[in-house]
């Protein structure tokens, strides 16, 4: 995937600082591996629940 390095860094920096993702060295010295942390996974889990609840609420209103 080709993404401008400055754009990518600007977008993931808040996620790293919040502890949601971590960046490790990749197989190739030019690459990086971006992983979800346990906290990041829990945030996604909660987000999915909230999204589903909002969707169901919206459906009931229609």
Residue pairs with C-beta under 8 A, 6 or more apart in sequence:
12 21
12 23
12 34
15 21
15 40
16 22
16 23
18 39
19 37
19 39
19 40
20 36
20 37
20 39
20 40
20 43
21 34
21 35
21 36
21 37
21 40
22 34
22 35
22 37
23 32
23 33
23 34
23 35
24 32
24 33
24 35
25 31
25 32
25 33
26 32
26 33
36 44
